[in-house]
Amino acid sequence: MTKLYLEDFFGDDLSHAHRPTNNRLETILSHFPDGGFDRVLDIGCCSGFFCFGMAAHSREILGIDKQIIHLSMAQASAKRHNVTNCQFREQFVEDLFAQEPDRVWDAVVYMSVHHHMVGKYGWDEAAKWLRKIWDRTESTLFFEMGQKNESVNRSARAHWWNALPHGDPVALHERLLERLPDADFAIIGGSKVHSVTRHLWKVTRRK
């Protein structure tokens, strides 16, 4: 049986979901404007939980991920439930931006991915990628990342855990988000992951 990272939005496979996440979806939707968003990007969409949850409040959604087994589940769910405004691609965000250099989105969901970028590039280079993501975001960025204080199997997650700096996670995230121009940000929620709370941030463009 496949170990799901996120539960299935439509109710299948809930019994073996690795990380129940409906509370995060409810928090995100509570910060959508009344008319929703036209264009949404979900970076690291997994099996499409957030995409499907936002579908009724968005004109078009693109979900990208590199785990083909999860993407296949998302694509099958979209077809089975006739969700026509969600598209799913097997793609890194770096490749998406290279292929579509002028494309922008009203809102971007970038959750539980950035620590992997830190593991891949290092803290400062990953921060540059966060800036690139922000440059493609016209209104709102929903941001969450892994933390150094999580009780994890460090040998299995050494690629990102070792690369994260020590320090208070909130203070580190604030300094990271302060690098984004014309950005206001605040914690709007959080969820228990590896025995600690991963904070969910809302980043908006300063008027």
TIKELUM-673388 format. One record per residue (C-alpha): residue number from 0; y, z negated, x; residue in three letters. Coordinates in steps of 0.02 Angstrom, whole numbers, plus 50000, padded with zeros to 5 digits. Example, Ala and Ser with C-alpha at 12.3 -4.5 7.8 and 13.67 -1.06 7.14 Angstrom:
<rs>
+-----+-------+-------+-------+------+
! seq !     Y !     Z !     X ! type !
+-----+-------+-------+-------+------+
!   0 ! 49775 ! 49610 ! 50615 !  ALA !
!   1 ! 49947 ! 49643 ! 50684 !  SER !
+-----+-------+-------+-------+------+
</rs>
This chain:
<rs>
+-----+-------+-------+-------+------+
! seq !     Y !     Z !     X ! type !
+-----+-------+-------+-------+------+
!   0 ! 50000 ! 50000 ! 50000 !  MET !
!   1 ! 50172 ! 50047 ! 50069 !  THR !
!   2 ! 50283 ! 49900 ! 50111 !  LYS !
!   3 ! 50445 ! 49934 ! 50019 !  LEU !
!   4 ! 50609 ! 49885 ! 50100 !  TYR !
!   5 ! 50699 ! 49887 ! 49932 !  LEU !
!   6 ! 50626 ! 49871 ! 49759 !  GLU !
!   7 ! 50607 ! 50023 ! 49648 !  ASP !
!   8 ! 50757 ! 50037 ! 49531 !  PHE !
!   9 ! 50650 ! 50100 ! 49388 !  PHE !
!  10 ! 50531 ! 49953 ! 49392 !  GLY !
!  11 ! 50381 ! 50020 ! 49486 !  ASP !
!  12 ! 50315 ! 49926 ! 49638 !  ASP !
!  13 ! 50422 ! 49772 ! 49609 !  LEU !
!  14 ! 50276 ! 49659 ! 49651 !  SER !
!  15 ! 50275 ! 49709 ! 49834 !  HIS !
!  16 ! 50460 ! 49740 ! 49866 !  ALA !
!  17 ! 50510 ! 49673 ! 50036 !  HIS !
!  18 ! 50689 ! 49628 ! 49987 !  ARG !
!  19 ! 50739 ! 49603 ! 49805 !  PRO !
!  20 ! 50915 ! 49673 ! 49795 !  THR !
!  21 ! 50976 ! 49682 ! 49617 !  ASN !
!  22 ! 51108 ! 49549 ! 49650 !  ASN !
!  23 ! 51189 ! 49659 ! 49782 !  ARG !
!  24 ! 51192 ! 49807 ! 49663 !  LEU !
!  25 ! 51274 ! 49702 ! 49528 !  GLU !
!  26 ! 51406 ! 49645 ! 49653 !  THR !
!  27 ! 51442 ! 49822 ! 49708 !  ILE !
!  28 ! 51456 ! 49887 ! 49530 !  LEU !
!  29 ! 51575 ! 49747 ! 49485 !  SER !
!  30 ! 51694 ! 49819 ! 49614 !  HIS !
!  31 ! 51686 ! 49998 ! 49551 !  PHE !
!  32 ! 51844 ! 50061 ! 49465 !  PRO !
!  33 ! 51836 ! 50079 ! 49276 !  ASP !
!  34 ! 51803 ! 50265 ! 49287 !  GLY !
!  35 ! 51678 ! 50248 ! 49429 !  GLY !
!  36 ! 51683 ! 50354 ! 49588 !  PHE !
!  37 ! 51667 ! 50542 ! 49600 !  ASP !
!  38 ! 51581 ! 50555 ! 49769 !  ARG !
!  39 ! 51472 ! 50419 ! 49846 !  VAL !
!  40 ! 51374 ! 50416 ! 50009 !  LEU !
!  41 ! 51232 ! 50291 ! 50037 !  ASP !
!  42 ! 51190 ! 50279 ! 50223 !  ILE !
!  43 ! 51012 ! 50215 ! 50245 !  GLY !
!  44 ! 50969 ! 50239 ! 50062 !  CYS !
!  45 ! 50784 ! 50195 ! 50080 !  CYS !
!  46 ! 50695 ! 50226 ! 49913 !  SER !
!  47 ! 50859 ! 50256 ! 49821 !  GLY !
!  48 ! 50887 ! 50089 ! 49736 !  PHE !
!  49 ! 51076 ! 50086 ! 49756 !  PHE !
!  50 ! 51092 ! 50273 ! 49724 !  CYS !
!  51 ! 51002 ! 50259 ! 49557 !  PHE !
!  52 ! 51098 ! 50101 ! 49514 !  GLY !
!  53 ! 51264 ! 50189 ! 49545 !  MET !
!  54 ! 51214 ! 50353 ! 49463 !  ALA !
!  55 ! 51285 ! 50310 ! 49292 !  ALA !
!  56 ! 51450 ! 50265 ! 49373 !  HIS !
!  57 ! 51470 ! 50413 ! 49492 !  SER !
!  58 ! 51484 ! 50601 ! 49478 !  ARG !
!  59 ! 51378 ! 50640 ! 49632 !  GLU !
!  60 ! 51286 ! 50533 ! 49758 !  ILE !
!  61 ! 51210 ! 50581 ! 49926 !  LEU !
!  62 ! 51080 ! 50464 ! 49999 !  GLY !
!  63 ! 51023 ! 50488 ! 50179 !  ILE !
!  64 ! 50884 ! 50402 ! 50276 !  ASP !
!  65 ! 50762 ! 50443 ! 50415 !  LYS !
!  66 ! 50609 ! 50361 ! 50336 !  GLN !
!  67 ! 50527 ! 50508 ! 50251 !  ILE !
!  68 ! 50403 ! 50401 ! 50155 !  ILE !
!  69 ! 50545 ! 50309 ! 50069 !  HIS !
!  70 ! 50644 ! 50469 ! 50040 !  LEU !
!  71 ! 50493 ! 50547 ! 49959 !  SER !
!  72 ! 50486 ! 50401 ! 49838 !  MET !
!  73 ! 50671 ! 50423 ! 49799 !  ALA !
!  74 ! 50652 ! 50609 ! 49769 !  GLN !
!  75 ! 50500 ! 50582 ! 49658 !  ALA !
!  76 ! 50592 ! 50449 ! 49558 !  SER !
!  77 ! 50742 ! 50563 ! 49532 !  ALA !
!  78 ! 50629 ! 50700 ! 49468 !  LYS !
!  79 ! 50523 ! 50585 ! 49359 !  ARG !
!  80 ! 50674 ! 50503 ! 49278 !  HIS !
!  81 ! 50783 ! 50660 ! 49271 !  ASN !
!  82 ! 50922 ! 50592 ! 49381 !  VAL !
!  83 ! 51018 ! 50749 ! 49423 !  THR !
!  84 ! 51171 ! 50681 ! 49515 !  ASN !
!  85 ! 51078 ! 50601 ! 49661 !  CYS !
!  86 ! 51030 ! 50704 ! 49813 !  GLN !
!  87 ! 50922 ! 50636 ! 49954 !  PHE !
!  88 ! 50910 ! 50700 ! 50133 !  ARG !
!  89 ! 50808 ! 50653 ! 50286 !  GLU !
!  90 ! 50956 ! 50637 ! 50403 !  GLN !
!  91 ! 51050 ! 50524 ! 50523 !  PHE !
!  92 ! 51234 ! 50496 ! 50483 !  VAL !
!  93 ! 51277 ! 50573 ! 50653 !  GLU !
!  94 ! 51191 ! 50736 ! 50602 !  ASP !
!  95 ! 51272 ! 50736 ! 50429 !  LEU !
!  96 ! 51446 ! 50720 ! 50504 !  PHE !
!  97 ! 51410 ! 50856 ! 50632 !  ALA !
!  98 ! 51347 ! 50977 ! 50499 !  GLN !
!  99 ! 51486 ! 50940 ! 50374 !  GLU !
! 100 ! 51638 ! 50893 ! 50479 !  PRO !
! 101 ! 51764 ! 50899 ! 50336 !  ASP !
! 102 ! 51666 ! 50814 ! 50198 !  ARG !
! 103 ! 51734 ! 50649 ! 50130 !  VAL !
! 104 ! 51676 ! 50524 ! 49999 !  TRP !
! 105 ! 51769 ! 50408 ! 49882 !  ASP !
! 106 ! 51649 ! 50266 ! 49920 !  ALA !
! 107 ! 51520 ! 50235 ! 50056 !  VAL !
! 108 ! 51378 ! 50110 ! 50050 !  VAL !
! 109 ! 51337 ! 50060 ! 50230 !  TYR !
! 110 ! 51224 ! 49909 ! 50218 !  MET !
! 111 ! 51092 ! 49840 ! 50336 !  SER !
! 112 ! 51114 ! 49990 ! 50451 !  VAL !
! 113 ! 51253 ! 49948 ! 50573 !  HIS !
! 114 ! 51149 ! 49826 ! 50677 !  HIS !
! 115 ! 51028 ! 49970 ! 50709 !  HIS !
! 116 ! 51177 ! 50073 ! 50768 !  MET !
! 117 ! 51222 ! 49929 ! 50884 !  VAL !
! 118 ! 51044 ! 49930 ! 50950 !  GLY !
! 119 ! 51056 ! 50117 ! 50978 !  LYS !
! 120 ! 51232 ! 50130 ! 51052 !  TYR !
! 121 ! 51292 ! 49955 ! 51097 !  GLY !
! 122 ! 51426 ! 49853 ! 51008 !  TRP !
! 123 ! 51580 ! 49952 ! 51057 !  ASP !
! 124 ! 51506 ! 50126 ! 51035 !  GLU !
! 125 ! 51433 ! 50076 ! 50866 !  ALA !
! 126 ! 51607 ! 50016 ! 50817 !  ALA !
! 127 ! 51669 ! 50193 ! 50850 !  LYS !
! 128 ! 51539 ! 50257 ! 50728 !  TRP !
! 129 ! 51599 ! 50132 ! 50599 !  LEU !
! 130 ! 51773 ! 50204 ! 50625 !  ARG !
! 131 ! 51705 ! 50380 ! 50597 !  LYS !
! 132 ! 51623 ! 50322 ! 50436 !  ILE !
! 133 ! 51787 ! 50243 ! 50382 !  TRP !
! 134 ! 51879 ! 50405 ! 50420 !  ASP !
! 135 ! 51764 ! 50491 ! 50293 !  ARG !
! 136 ! 51794 ! 50355 ! 50162 !  THR !
! 137 ! 51940 ! 50388 ! 50046 !  GLU !
! 138 ! 51935 ! 50226 ! 49947 !  SER !
! 139 ! 51801 ! 50094 ! 49972 !  THR !
! 140 ! 51669 ! 50048 ! 50101 !  LEU !
! 141 ! 51533 ! 49922 ! 50059 !  PHE !
! 142 ! 51473 ! 49848 ! 50224 !  PHE !
! 143 ! 51334 ! 49729 ! 50275 !  GLU !
! 144 ! 51239 ! 49708 ! 50438 !  MET !
! 145 ! 51105 ! 49603 ! 50523 !  GLY !
! 146 ! 51158 ! 49446 ! 50614 !  GLN !
! 147 ! 51113 ! 49358 ! 50775 !  LYS !
! 148 ! 51073 ! 49196 ! 50684 !  ASN !
! 149 ! 50932 ! 49270 ! 50579 !  GLU !
! 150 ! 50758 ! 49198 ! 50599 !  SER !
! 151 ! 50675 ! 49361 ! 50648 !  VAL !
! 152 ! 50529 ! 49417 ! 50753 !  ASN !
! 153 ! 50639 ! 49452 ! 50903 !  ARG !
! 154 ! 50509 ! 49551 ! 50997 !  SER !
! 155 ! 50493 ! 49671 ! 50849 !  ALA !
! 156 ! 50681 ! 49682 ! 50823 !  ARG !
! 157 ! 50737 ! 49669 ! 51004 !  ALA !
! 158 ! 50819 ! 49841 ! 50995 !  HIS !
! 159 ! 50960 ! 49770 ! 50888 !  TRP !
! 160 ! 50947 ! 49581 ! 50904 !  TRP !
! 161 ! 50974 ! 49582 ! 51092 !  ASN !
! 162 ! 51123 ! 49699 ! 51074 !  ALA !
! 163 ! 51218 ! 49589 ! 50950 !  LEU !
! 164 ! 51348 ! 49473 ! 51026 !  PRO !
! 165 ! 51337 ! 49285 ! 51005 !  HIS !
! 166 ! 51461 ! 49200 ! 50891 !  GLY !
! 167 ! 51501 ! 49161 ! 50712 !  ASP !
! 168 ! 51447 ! 49313 ! 50608 !  PRO !
! 169 ! 51599 ! 49308 ! 50494 !  VAL !
! 170 ! 51720 ! 49303 ! 50641 !  ALA !
! 171 ! 51626 ! 49445 ! 50728 !  LEU !
! 172 ! 51630 ! 49551 ! 50571 !  HIS !
! 173 ! 51814 ! 49517 ! 50545 !  GLU !
! 174 ! 51854 ! 49574 ! 50722 !  ARG !
! 175 ! 51746 ! 49728 ! 50695 !  LEU !
! 176 ! 51831 ! 49775 ! 50531 !  LEU !
! 177 ! 52003 ! 49742 ! 50605 !  GLU !
! 178 ! 51975 ! 49898 ! 50710 !  ARG !
! 179 ! 51984 ! 50005 ! 50554 !  LEU !
! 180 ! 52159 ! 50073 ! 50521 !  PRO !
! 181 ! 52244 ! 50039 ! 50354 !  ASP !
! 182 ! 52098 ! 49931 ! 50297 !  ALA !
! 183 ! 52095 ! 49774 ! 50192 !  ASP !
! 184 ! 51930 ! 49682 ! 50184 !  PHE !
! 185 ! 51849 ! 49530 ! 50105 !  ALA !
! 186 ! 51678 ! 49454 ! 50079 !  ILE !
! 187 ! 51622 ! 49489 ! 49900 !  ILE !
! 188 ! 51443 ! 49425 ! 49906 !  GLY !
! 189 ! 51289 ! 49398 ! 50010 !  GLY !
! 190 ! 51101 ! 49390 ! 50005 !  SER !
! 191 ! 50969 ! 49287 ! 50094 !  LYS !
! 192 ! 50885 ! 49384 ! 50234 !  VAL !
! 193 ! 50777 ! 49300 ! 50366 !  HIS !
! 194 ! 50834 ! 49128 ! 50308 !  SER !
! 195 ! 51022 ! 49160 ! 50322 !  VAL !
! 196 ! 51154 ! 49243 ! 50214 !  THR !
! 197 ! 51201 ! 49420 ! 50258 !  ARG !
! 198 ! 51379 ! 49440 ! 50200 !  HIS !
! 199 ! 51429 ! 49590 ! 50094 !  LEU !
! 200 ! 51603 ! 49653 ! 50133 !  TRP !
! 201 ! 51716 ! 49765 ! 50031 !  LYS !
! 202 ! 51836 ! 49869 ! 50136 !  VAL !
! 203 ! 51975 ! 49961 ! 50047 !  THR !
! 204 ! 52116 ! 50073 ! 50100 !  ARG !
! 205 ! 52284 ! 49987 ! 50108 !  ARG !
! 206 ! 52404 ! 50060 ! 49981 !  LYS !
+-----+-------+-------+-------+------+
</rs>
